[in-house]
Amino acid sequence: MKFQRCSKEQSVYRKTCGKHLLILAVYVDDLLITGTSLSIINEFKKGMATKFEMSDLGLLTYYLGIEVSQSDVGITIKQESYAQRILKETGMLTCNPTQVPMEPGTKLSKAKKEDEIDPTQYRKVVGCLRYLLHTRPDMAYSVGVISRYMQNPRESHGVAIKQLLRYLRGTMGYGLRYEKNGLKHLVGYSDSSHNVDPDDGKSTTGHIFYFASSPITWCSQKQDTVALSSCEAEFMAATAAACQSIWLQELLSEVTGWNQERVTIRIDNKSAIALTKNPVFHGRSKHIHTRYHFIRECVEKDQVEVEHVPGEEQKADILTKPLARIKFKEMRSLIGVEDLPKSDSEIRGVNVGH
């Protein structure tokens, strides 16, 4: 059987070999190979070597700036070397670290009365920080906010970037851990902060999805339209999360061959949950754009299940607003970002090849 190209992710290919599965990810001239059988992986690599001039780099340890450590119990990923390079290029490698990426209460705006700063350098640093978000969801909100002012950056925006870099200085070794065992079920958390942008009054959407208790995708972005209430903002955020959940559900089904169950999305606003389940609840929703009611259809078709979660357990909270130091550290730990010991990079396993 030939490889099948994944329709949801064009650079991923899969092949079934009896009861085993072989997965291939392609980026330019790099191949990332994984599967359920080491012998099938080795057989595929030998076959490729006979047809193409290629180097077998062995077990995956470094890929596109991401450092990978593998063991019998799981995988850890981080971008410590990349973070160090960012700090070195910005002259912040020896700066004093801070404990939060953005001070609580910070509200950046276009600030047209402030002096302009070098837009080229600003955009370069923002671009570097955005790539860092592949392993750092704790910085997603702060980086998302400073990304809104790349056209005409001002002094206050430069101060916000320095705050971010100081936080990075103290957390270079932080990353994510993916344990081998766990419940194979998709769970998402959706949240929003109402009317936080001083320029246009738009809210911020945040969602994070977990598979087998580990975060696999997250998002923090400004909503497209103005919400008239916190309930409406939460409902719009839930719809964005539902769209992502359907894509993840189909992607996992296509890559793994498993029939994924309905995705659970956890929201801390009971009124927004009522809107997703009750189509007669017109009073607060008749003015909301039709496309935001997509989540209702997902709930009716049993593709998505919406649950209430207490505010202190809402993992997406860190993606929607700047938090105070103690609360931020609690949420950072809750979402799964942790300080990974250097010894992890020396642990080698046998489950994934490159």
N, C-alpha and C positions, 0 to 999 in steps of 0.2 A: 504493500500500500504506500502511495506517495504521500508527501507532506501536504497538509491542508493549511491554507493561509487563513488566519483569524480575521473575520470580517470586522470585528470591533477594535482590533489593534493590528494594523497592517504589517508591523515588523515582527510579529510572532507567528510561528508555524508549529503545528503539532502532528504527531504520527503515532498511531497505535500499533504495537507489536505484540499481538496476542493479548495477554492480560496487562501488559506494561505500556507505559506512555512515555514518549520522547518529545520534549519541547525545545524549540530553537528560537532564540531571539537574535535579530540581526540589527547592527548599527554600523553603517558604512562597510568597513572591512573587518569588523569585529563580530565574532559569534559567541553567544552565551548559550551553553548547552546544559540542560537538566532533564531529569526523568526519574522514573521509579526503579530503574535497573542500571547498575553501574556497568555491567557487561554490555548492555545495548548501547550505552553512551560511548564506551571504548570502541566498540565495533563501528559505530557511526564515524568516530574521529579517524579511525584507520582508513575507512573508505574514502573520506574526504581528502586525506593526505595523499592518496594514490592519484587523485584527479586534480588537485590544486596544490600550489606551493604555499604551505601554511605552517605556522608555529603553534605547538600545543603548550600553552602556558600553565597547564595543570589546574589545580583547584583555584577557584575564583577568590582573589584577595583584594583586587583593586579594579574598578570599572567606572570609567567616565567620572573620575574624581571622588567616587564613593569607596570607602574602605570597608571590606567585608571580612568578617571572622566567622568561621564555622566550627561547630563541635557536634557531638552526638546528641546534644539536647536542643540545639537550635542555631540561629544565625544572628549576628549583630551587624549593624551598618552605621557608619558615621562619616563625617567629612572633615576630620581634624586637620589634615594637611592642607586641604583647600581653604579652610577657615584661617589657618596660619598665614597662608599666602595673601589672602585678602587684607589681613591686618598689616602685613609687611608692606604691601603696595600702597596702603593708605597712611603709613607712618604711625599706626596705632598699636604696634606689636608690644610696646612697653608701657602702654597707658594703664591707668588705674581701672580695674574692673568694677562693674556695677551689677546689682542683683536683679534688675528688671530691664527688659528691652525698651520700655516706654513708661515714663512716669504716669501714675494714675491721675486722671483729670486732664491729661493732655488733649487739646483739641486744635489740631493744625488746620489752617485755612490758606487761601491763596495769598493772603497777606501782601497786598499790592503796595502798601506803604513802606515795606521793608526793603532793604538793599538786596539786589540780586547777587547770586553766587555763580560760580562757573558751572554752566549746565552740562557741559561735556563730562567733567569729572563726576558730577552728581549722578548722571545717567549710568556711567560706568560702574560706580559703586553699587547703585540700586540693582543693576543687572547681575552683578556678582552675588549679591545677597539673595536675590530671587532664586538662583540656582542652588543656593545653600538650603532652601526650603524642602529639598527632596528628603532630608533626614531630620529637619528641625521644625515641626509644626508649632512649637512654642514661640517661634518668631514670625509666624505667618501673618498675624494681624498687623504688627508693627511695620513689617516690610510692605504689606499691602497699602498701608496708609501713606508711607513716604513715596510709593510708586505713583500716587495720584498727582504729584506736583513736579513731574520731570520736565514739563514744557517750560515753566518759569520758576525754577527753585529759588527760594528766598533764605534769609539767614536762619529763621526758625526751623526750616526744613533741614538745613545743614546741622543744626544743633541736635535734631532728632536722629540724624544718621550717626553722629558721634556717640550718642547715647546707645544706639544699637550696637555699634562697634565695641564699645566698652563692655556691654553685656556679653558679646561674642568672645571677647578677650578672657572672660572668666569662665566660659562654658565651651571651650573649643573641643573638648573630648566627649561632649554629649551626643547621644544618638539613640537608636531604636533597637529593641531586642525582639526577635521572632522565635518563639519556642516551638519545638517540634510537635508537641502534643497539645490538643485543645479542641474545643467544640467547633466543628466546621460549619459555622453559621455566620451570616452577615448581619451586623448590628450597626446602626448609624445613630449619631447624635446631631440634632439640629437646634440652632439657637440664632437669635438676632439681637441687635441693640438698636432701639428705636431713635430716629432723628438725632444722629450723632455728628453728621457732617454740617459744620456751620455755614458752608457756602450754599448748599442746595437742600439741606434738611433730609437727605436720604439716609436710610438705615444701612447697617452692615450685616450681611449674611455670613454664618459660619456653620460648617458641618464637617464631621469626621466619621469615617467608617472603619469598623474593626472586623477582622476575619480571624477566628480562633484566638480571640483576646488581644490581637496585635493590630495597630493602626496600619491601614494600607492606602488610604487616600484622605485628603483633607482640603478644605477650601475656606478662604476668608476674602470676601469681596463686597464692594458697595452694591446695593440693590439698584436696579434700573429705574424704578419709579418711586415716588414719595409715598410712604405709608402713612395713613391718617391715624393709626393707633398702634400700640405695641402688639395687639392681637393680629392685626393685619400684617405687620412686619414679620411676626413669627410664622404666619400662614404662608407668606411668600417665601420665607426661608425653607419651610418644610417642603414646598413644591420643588425648589431647587435640589433639595436633598433627595426627593423622590426620583427626579430625573437621573441623578447620579446613581441611585440604588438600582434602577432598572438596567442601566448600562453595566454596572458591576455584576449584577446577577447574570446577564447574558454573556458577559466576557468570561466569567468563571465557568459557566456551563459549557461554553464552546471550547475553552482551553482544557479543562479537566474531564469533560464528558459527564460530570455529575448533574443531576437534576436539582438545581438549587431551590430551596424552599423560599417562601415569602420573606422579604427583608423587614426587619424590625427597625423602626425609626423612633427614637426617644426625644420627646419635646417636654419642656418644663412649663408650658402655657396651656392650661386646660381649655380656654376659649378657642385657641387655635386648633386643638385636637377636636373640639366639637364641630368646628367648621369643616374639618376633613371627613367627618363621618355623617353629618346631617345636611343633606342638600336643601332642606326647607329652612335652614337657619339664615334667612335673607337679610335681616336687619343690619348686620355689620359687614355683609359680604357682597351686596348687590352691585356696588360700585367697583369692585375689584376686577381687574382685567381677566377675561375668560381663560387665558393661558395659565393663570395661576391656580385654576381649579383642576388641573391635571392630576393632582394628588388624590382628589376624590375618586376619579376613575380607577386609579391604582389600588385604592382601598376596596372599592366595589369588586374589582377583579381578583381580589385576594393576592395581589402581587406585593403589597406593602401592608404592614401592620403598624399602627401608630400607638405608642405607649406614653404614659406620663412618667416623668422622672423628676425627683426633687431637684431644686436649683443647685444645691451643694454637690450633686452627683452629675450635673450637666457638663459633660466633657468638652462640649463645643463652646463653652463660655469664654475660654481663653482665646478663641478665634474672633471674638466680636468686640472686645473692649480692652483697654489697658487696666491691669489689675494691680492692687497693692502687693507689696513684697511677699507677705506671708501667704495670701490667697494665691498669688501667682505660682509660688513654689508648690503649693498643694495641688493646683491644677496641672502643673507641668508633670508632676509625678503621676497624677491620675491618668493623663492621656498616654503615658508610657515613655516619655523622654527621660533618659537617665544618664548619669556620668558613667561611661564605659571604661573599665580599667584597661590599661595598655596591654596587659597580659592576654587579653582576649584575642588580639591580633596574631598571637603566636599559636593559638589553638587551631588544629586542622582536623577536618572531618572527611567524609567520603561520599557525601550525598549530591554535591553539585560540581560540575566541571566547567572549564572555560576553554 
